[in-house]
Amino acid sequence: KVESSDFNQFEAGSFSDTTTMSGSVSFQIGSVDDGDVTEAVTSTYAFNMDMNSSFTGDDNLYVGIETGNASGVNFLTDSSINGSDILSVASMYYQFPIGNYDLAVGPKLDNDDLMPTTISTYSDKFFMSGYGLTDSNWWLYGNTTGFGLAISRSFDNGFNVSGSLIGT
């Protein structure tokens, strides 16, 4: 039996003090002269949502959800997502400290999820995913997502190191 007094314990905005949600939507419209697919004016969108939650204040449970309709278009940008209009979990991992190191483990870990540094005023993903020698897993694969483990360390002298092992 559920009583109405059981529902009075929750209020709007009181989900969790340590859980945050953010997101973005990007739209683009245009055409490409002599395009491989079409020269017609095309419109695409991309939607992503990031949820972060902490249990101890030093850890982070991250879930990234996204969708879009950028399949089969000639013009792709950094924000383009091919999601076939279906929301899907794009990244999910749990990050926690062990001594001076940060560890992350999860069923959908990106190879650049645990980067310990920001190398420009723009996002790490924009720069790290586009250049061969700075891509976080440049030796074998480009941008990889799968079950994985990552470790990072930030030193007091400004040097940082990270590595990941991602199952493909």
N, C-alpha and C positions, 0 to 999 in steps of 0.2 A: 504494500500500500504506500503510495507517494502522497505526502501531504503538501499543501500549498506553502507551508512555512519552510520546506526544503529549498524552494526556489528563491527565497528572499536573501540567501547568502551571497548571491552574485549580482553585481551591478555593472553597467556599461563602463568599460575602461578598467575594470579590476581583474582582467584575465591573469596577469602576472606582472609584478614589478620589474622582473628581469627579462621580459620578453618584448622584443621590438619587431615591428614589421615595416618594411619600406618597399617601394616598387617604382617602376617607371613604365611609360608607354611611349613608343616612338612611331611616328608615321612618316612615310615618304611617298612622294608622287613624282613620276618622271618617265622618261623614255630614253632609249639608247639608239643612236643612229647606227644602222647596219648591225643590229643586235643579232645574236645567235638564235634567240627564242622568238622575239617579236620586236617591232619598232613602235608598237602601240603604246599609248600612255598607260602606265600601270601604277597601281597604288598598293603599298604593303604596310603592315604594322608589325610591331613586336611588343610583347608584354612580359615583364618579369617582376617577380615578387621575392624578396629576401626576408626570411624570418630567423631571428637569432634569439636564443634563450640560454640563460645561465642557471646552474644549480648551486654553485659555490661562490660565484663572483669572479673566479679565475678561469672558468671553463666556458665553452660555447658549443651549443647544439645549433647547427646551421642547416636550413632547408631552403633551397632555391627552386622556385616554380616558374615555368615560362611557357609561352606559346607565341606563334606568329604565323605569317603566311608568305614567307620569302622564297618559297620553292618555285623554281623555274623562271625566275626573273633575271635580267641581265645586270641590274645594279644592286650590289650588296654592300652594306656598310658594316661598321663594327657592331652596330646594334641590331642587325638583321637576324631573325630567328626563323627557322623552318620548323614550325610546330603543327602544321596542318589543322590549325584552329582548335587543337585539343590541349588542355592544360596538362603538363607533365612535370614530374620532379626531375630537375636537371642536375642538381647537386645536393648531397646530403652527407654530413659528417659530424663527428664529435671531436672537439679540440680541447686539450687539457695540458697543464704544465706538469713536468716531472723534473724536479731540480731546476737547472737553468735552461732546460730545453722545453719546447712546445711540441706536442705530438697531436696528430689528427688521424682518425681512422673512420672509415665509413664505406657504405655500399656504393655510393656515387661520389667519389672524390676526384676533383679535377687535378691535373698535375701541377697547376699553379695556384691551388687554394691556400697553401701555407707558405706564401712568400713573406719573409720577415722584413721586407724593406719596400719603400716606395721610391722608385728611381726617377720619377718626374712628378710634376704637378698633376699629371693625368693618371688614370688608373694603371696599375701594373698589368692588367689583362690586355689592355690596348697595346702596350709596348712589348710585353713578354711574348705575346702570341704571334707577333709579326716579324721578328728578326731571328735568323737561324742560330747564331751563337748565344743569344740571350734567352731564347725559348727555353723554358724550364726543363724540358725533356728532349733536347735537340738531338741527342745521339741516335735514338731509335725512332721516335714518333714525334709528331707535332702536338697539338692540343688533344689530350687523352683524358677520358673519364671512365672510371670503373671502380671495383672494389680495391681499396688501397690503404696504404699507411704512409704518412709523411712526418718528417721531423725537421725542426728549424731551431736556430740559436742566433740571438742578437748579442754581440759583444759590446763592451763599454767603449772600445776604440772606434766604433762606427762600422766595423765589418760584420757581415751577416752571412749565414750559410743555411742552405736547406736542401733536402732531398726527398724524393718520393718514389714509392714502388707501387705501380698501378697495374692491376690485372686487366688485360685486354682480351 
